[in-house]
Structure formats: C-alpha cells, structure tokens
Amino acid sequence: MIAARFARPARFVQTLLLSLGFILISAAQAAPSQTPGFYRINIGNFTVTALHDGRTQIPQRLFHGQDNSVIRLLLARAFLPITRDLNTSVNAYLVQMGRHLVLIDAGGGNCLGPGLGQLHNNIRAAGYSPDTVDMVLMTHLHSDHACGLVDDEGKMAFPKATLWVTKDEASHWLSRDDTGQNNDHAAFKIARLSIAPYITAKKFKTFNAGETLLPGLVSVATPGHTPGHVSFLFTSGEHSLFIWGDIVHNHAVQLSRPDISIEFDHDQQQAIATRQEILDQVAQKRTLVAGAHLPFPGIGHIRAETGNSATYQWVPIEFGQEALGAAAAK
C-alpha cells in the first residue's frame, strides 16, 4: 500500500519534469541570438564600454611570413579551427571622461555584410545614444573601422561628434590620387565617403600622433598597418588602458609569432616592428590593453612567455572585473 500511495505523485513529478524539459528546449530553439554585445569596466574615474560590432572572417592565406603549416600549428595550440577562415571580432570602445563621451573607431557599418554593423544597437543597449558622442577618434580608416561613421543614407551617424584622424592618415586617404579600378581603389572610396559628411559639417579635425587630446588621453604613433595608424592611452590616477587598434589581428598567430604580418598591412615590415615594440612595452609595464580584433570584449593583458621574450600570450580580463579604481557616475 505504501508503494501504491507514492506511485501517483512520483508519476506526476516525472511528467512535470519532462514538461519543463520540453519548455526549456523549445525556448532555446526559439532564442538563438546572443545577448547585446557590450562590456563595461572602470579605469579610475573613466568608464570604458567595449562594443561588439560583430564578426568577420580572415582567410589563413592572408597571413604572411610563415608557411601555412606553421599558421595551423599556432591555431591548433589555441584550440581554434585549422581548416577554415578565422572568425575575427570587430570591437570599438566608448569612454566616458567627465563631460566627454569618446568613441574609439566606429565599426564596419553596412559595408562588409551582415556579420558586422551591430555597433549602434549595442551603444543603445549599453545605455548611451549615438547622439551623445562628442568625439570620435579613429585608429585608422580601414572600412571595418570607418564605415560605421555614416548611416544608411550616408549621413553622420554621430551628428554631434567631431571626428579626429591623424594628419598622416588623412593625407594617405585624402591626398593620394587613386583612380585605379581595383580593391585598393575601393578602400580609398569607402574611406572618403565615410568621413565626407564630417568634413562638410566642419566636424573633421586632424592631429599629430603623440599629442594629448584631452587630460588623461594621449595618442601614440603605431604606424605600419596604415601610414597614420595610431593608438590611444587613457590614464586616470594609477590606472590606464591602451587601446591599440589593429596591432594584432589574431592573438593565437601574431602573439606567438609577432613577425607574421597580414595582407592588410600597408608596410608589413613597419607593422611587424611596431607590433614587437608595443608588445614588449605593454608586457613589461603590465599595461591593460584593448584591441579591435582580440576576442570580445578584447580587454586584457599581454604576458611574455618564460624564457622567450619575443613570444607572448593573451590573458583576457575576467568577466565581472568591472572596476579598476573609483568610477565616475554615468
């Protein structure tokens, strides 16, 4: 009788658990999307928000300087696929500096397919608005960084912002007479269209790499990937963040072998020299870095391998490490 008394409740519980399982499976199938792509961290009194614009693919053949077998070995060591193109994150960074809201790079917009163009939605998801950005600083003017400067109608996507580009970068993209019908010509056309409305609105300014742009914000010359490629060092109190643009396109490949360049580098030898110099500096100083193509949110440290100062590892920041110092109220 005791067994009979508990049989019905047991069957009921079993049925309930099965039903809940089906509900959970159905919910998972109905919601395949990720959460909004933003991540916040405080650097002293600055609030930094990493913004995910999406992903693109880089074919392995675009890495230069080593046989494909070496590239595949490096990818395998990092548990990355070795038989297909590499998924590559495209990140931008929004920095609240007192009354200034500064955006570093603007993502790929609608230029590079459906994998990119999520930046503006993620700005809003993070609690900001493109209308409140007052400075946009460009590391360089490649399309995956610049196309998001304009909306679908070719108008300023950040209507109240001033756009800042190094003089060397502006000279390269605006002064050169490039009329050929090739991929290089297409890149020049996209760069010019992306910055044109800011020039028309007199919201376009140039600066020399090395200048201090705001208190706590210094530009750092990092040429090679493009002639005027620049990085930005944010410092508040004892804390700092170095946003380095395209120093590294794939952490598994180019941190283990900084001498491997990529097809997109304007001057590959200069890009290699810059990468080696920057990696050595940030590793020695234990500087927190952020990269446009490091795995999102792209914030972490560079560690030199023991016994080999020319080989490095990526150490991502821990999720939830939201504060370094005291943050200012948003």
N, C-alpha and C positions, 0 to 999 in steps of 0.2 A: 504493500500500500504506500509506503514511503516513496518508493521509486515512481509509482504512478502519480503521486501528488506533485512531484517535481518535474515530471516529463513535459507537461504543457508549458510551464514557464520557461524551461530550457529551450523548447522549440520556438517559443516567442522571441527569446533573446537572439537565437540563431537567425531567425527571419529578419529581425531588426538590424542586426549587424550586416547581413547580406544586402539589405535595402540601402543602408548607409554607404556601403561599398560601391553600389551601383551609382548612387548620387554623386559620390566623390569622383568616380571615373568619368561620369557624364560632365561634371563641372570642369575637370581637367581637359577633356576633349573640346569643350566649348570655349576655353580661355587659353589659347596657345601663346598669347603675346607676353612679352616681358613687362615688368614694371617700368615707369618712367625712368629715363637714364640721367640721373643726376646724383652727385655725392658731395657732401659738404664737409669742410674742415676749416678750423680757425687757425690762422697763423698770427699769433699775437693778437692785435686789435683788428686784423683784416679777416674777412670771411671769404673763403675761396669755395666756389661751387664748380666742380667738374661736370661738364655737359657732354653727353654722348650724342654725336651727330649720326652715328650708325657704323656700318662696316663696309669695307670694300675688299677686293681680292688682289693680291700681288702674286703674279706668276713667279715661280722659283728662278726661271731663266733670267729675270731682271737683276738678280744679284751677281755682281762681278768680282773677280779676283780669285775665285777658287772653283774647282770642279764641282759639278752637281753632286757628286758622291759626298763631298765634304759638307755641302749645304744640308743634305739629307741626314747625315750623321748628327749634325748640330740640332736639327729639328727633332730627331728621334730622342735625343738626350732630354729634350724638354717636353716629351710626350705629345708632340704636335704631328699632324698627318704629314707623311713624306711623299705622297703620291698625287697631291693636288695643289691648287693655288692656296695661298695663305690668307686666312681671314685676318683682316687688319682693322683695328679700331681707329676711328677718327674722333678725336676729342678736342674740345675747346674749354676755356676756363674763364669764369666770371669772378671778378674780385671786387668786393665791397670795401672801399677805402674811405671811410668817413662819408663825405658828401659825394664822392665819385664812385660810379659803378663802371668798372673797366672790363671789357671783353677782350680776351686774347684769342684771335682767329675766329672765323665765322662759319666753318664747315663747308660742305660741298653743295648745299642748296639743291637746286633741281638740275645740276649739270651732269651728274655722274650716276644716274639711275636710281631705282627705288631703295637701294641699300642705305643711301645717305639722305640728308635733308631733314633730320629729326631735331635739329638744334633749337629752333624757335619754339616748338612744342615743349621741349624739355626746359627751356628758360621759364616758360609759364608754369610748368609743373613744379618747378623749384620755388615758385612764389614771386618771381620777378616778371617784368614785361620788357620786350624789345624797346619800347618807347622810353624806358627809364635808363637805358645805357647811354652814357655821355662820352665815353671814349672807347674806340675800337682800335686795338694795337695789333698789327699784323707781323707775324714772324717772317712771312714771305707771301708771295702772290700766286702760288700754285692753286689750281682750281678746287682741290679738296679743302682748301683753307679760305678761299676768297669768294666762291660762288654764293655762299650764304649771305654775302653783303647786300644782295638785292633780292626783291621778291619776284613772284612770277611775272609781274608786269615790268620788270627792270627798274623799279624804283628803290629808293633807300629802304632797306629792311630795318635799319636803326635810325629813324628820322631825326632824332635829337642828338645823335652822336657825331663827334669829329673822328675821322679816320686818319690814323697815323701809320706811315710807312717810312722805312729808311731811305735816305737820298740815293744810295747805291741801288736799292731795289726798285725805286721809282724810275731811276734813269734806265735800268735794264729793260723794264717792261714798257715804258712810255716813250723813250727816246729812240730806241732801235727801229730801224726801217726793216720790218719783216713782212714781206709781201708774198712769200712762197706759199704754195698750196700743200702743206704737209702738217704733221701733228704739231710741230713746233709753232707753226703759224696759228693753229687753233688755240694753243695755250696762250699765246700773246693776245689773241682776240678776246678770249674769255677774261683774262686779267684786266684788260682795258674796259670791257663792258661792266665788270664788277665794280670798278672804282669810279666810273664815269659820272654817275649821279652825285657822288660826294664832291667831285671836282666842280661840277656845275653849281652845286649849292654852296660852294666855298667852304666846304666842311672837310677839306683834304689838306693834311699837313705832313711835311717831311722832317726828319731829324737825322742826326749823325749817331751811329751806333756808339755807345759809351756815354751818351747823355743821360742825365737824371730827368725823368719826365714828370714825376711827382715826388714829394717827400716819401721815401720808402720804396721807390720804383726806379730801378736803374736798368737801362738797356745794355746788352752785352753783345759785341760783334761775334757772330758764329758763321762766317761765310763758307761757301763751298757747295752746299746743296743748291743755293741760288747765290748770285753775287752779293746781294744785300741781306741775306738771311740773318736774323737777329733773335736773341733770346732775352728773357726778362727776369730780373732778380727782385723779388718782393721781400722786404725786410721790415719787421715790426718788433721792436725790443730785441730780445735774444733769438728770435725765431725768423726763419727765412724759407722761401720756396723759389726754386729756379725752374722757370717754365721754358723748356728748351726747343720747342717746335719739332723740327724733323732731324734732330741729331741722330736718332735711331729709328729705323722703320720696322725692324723685327728684333725683339730682345734676345731670342734664342740664337740668332745668327750673328748679329753685329755686336753684342756684348762679349760673346765668346771669341769672336774674331773681328775686332774693330777695323781691320784692314780690308774688310769686304764692303764694297760700295754698292750703290744701286743705280740702275739706269737713269733715274730721275735727277741724279746729281749733275749740276751744271759743270762743276770742276771736281772730278772724282778724287783726285789726289788731295786737293784742298779740303774736301769734305772728310776724307779719312784723317788728315792731320788735325782738323778741328775736333772730330769725334774723340780721337785719342787724347787730346789736350783736355777736353771737357770731362771725359770720364775719369781721368786721373785726378782732376781738381775736385769733383764732387765726391769721389770715393775717399780721398784724403781728408776732406773737410766734413764728411758725413752730411752733406747738404741734401735736404729733401728736394726731390725733383718731380717735375710733371712733364709728360711727353705726349705729343699729338697722336702718336701711333703705338704707344705702350698699351697693354691690356687695360680696358676701362676699370677704374677711373684714371689710370695712368699716373698715379702718385705713389712714390716710394723712394727707396734708396738704392744706390749702386755700391756693391761690395767688390773689392778687388779679391781675386782668388788667391789663396795662400800659396806662396812660392812662385806666383806668376802675376806680376803687377800689370801685365798687358792683357789679362783676361778678367772679365768681370761677370757678376751675376746680378739679376734683378731681384730686389727684395720689396714686394708690394706692401703698402701700408695696410694695417689690419682694419677690417671693416668695423666701424664704430669708434675708431680713434678720431673723434670729432673735434678735439681741441688741442692746440699747442699754444699755451698762453691763454690770456683772457680775451674773449671775442667781444667786439662791439655789437650793440643791439642793431638788428636789421632795420 
